[in-house]
Amino acid sequence: MKILVVGGGGREHAIVRALARSRHAPELFCAPGNAGIAAEAERLPDVAAEDPGEIVAAAKEHAVDLVVIGPEAPLVQGVVDALEDAGVAAFGPSVAAAKLEGSKAFAKEVMEEAGVPTASHTLLRSPEEALEGLARTSFPAVLKADGLAAGKGVIICGSEAEALEALDVFFTERRFGANMAVVMEEFLEGEELSLLALCDGENVVPLAPAQDYKRIFDEDKGPNTGGMGSYSPVSGFGAAEVEEIVDAVHRPVVAAMAKRGHPFHGVLYAGLMIGPDGPKVLEFNARFGDPETQAVLPRLRSDLVDLCFASREPGGLAGVEAEFSDDWAVTVVLASAGYPASSSKGDPISGLEDAAALAEVTHAGTARDGDETVTAGGRVLNVTGLGATPAEARDRAYDAASRIEFDGMQMRSDVAARAVKRVAAASNQSP
Ligand code: AMP
């Protein structure tokens, strides 16, 4: 069996590893991949991930049996539709279904229709509408670019002055694209949870819950990033709680999409705020999350290849469960100097082998320069420690991360500290 993974970040590296563990022992390809993925899959560095024509041509040339799409941009560009039209099996939603991620306004519409709890919102389509909207809102308020923004299109505004500044970013600087509408949302308080689930257009199979760290600095300070760390599982969200969330969120959305004639296949990722009134949706993604995947997939005991094929078939996931090990997984992201505003390329990286002996090291933005591995992007590496307790997993991740060095390396030091505290407190309370 041959499988092509589309993308070239830490998520795709984790997907490649999980596919490699399959009983089908697939031959793996990755387009465009990165320096780390090249050791585990045949890299197709010249294929553009977002170009449906190029992906179809690569899939045909290598006669692959399945294409697994990692990032959101290829989904929104119609890579899955193009592959399926060409007779190649693809794991991921169609363009019409991926709109749940591609447009926050569309996601709100579907949630309203499906009765899914989410923050109340107003759609602002022009600077004039935005000023009117601001006059009627209370603060803090949350402003979000309607389209894809690589996790950076959300601005939390504590005051009207901050909101006016944010409007400049959206409507004057047009940092997230011209003609982009803005969703203004009620600010929700509580604890965030990422719950990814496999969908076959009808059925929903939850994956293990995770939490991620979006801000660049410790204690959730500084600007939002693509993600600086994650861990799984999450205390307080066992099988029963996960089922409750999936019943309230994923299942109604999957049913609403089917009713609209756009069944959702692939991973539906709900970013949730768990507050006093229960879970509310902050956002949907139409694919595996990054860096949640790097903490979730190493714990997956079910065969990912089988799960991908089952998700593609209408009703293929009926009666299927995704099984996970009891281990904890903690992922620490190592980012380059300047991230998230900019990134530094070409800085030599040392200590990778030492780190890989202790933890799972997946590559995100790396490249080869002669004999050296060098930085090639904002988020450079992910280090995932596994252990029987969150403390063990976390110690392993940080021990391994401390072996790695490159100029200007940034990492958060508090990833999963909350999980360690909670589990320690719970075990102190039990007799
Ligand atoms: P999103 O890309 O929509 O998940 O937003 C990115 C991050 O912004 C989330 O992980 C939250 O930390 C924060 N956020 C988004 N929407 C809200 C909201 N309505 N209330 C509070 N925080 C939010």
Residues whose N, C-alpha, C, O or C-beta is under 5 A from the ligand:
A	BS01	AMP	A119 V142 V154 E185 E186 F187 L188 K214 G271 L282 E283
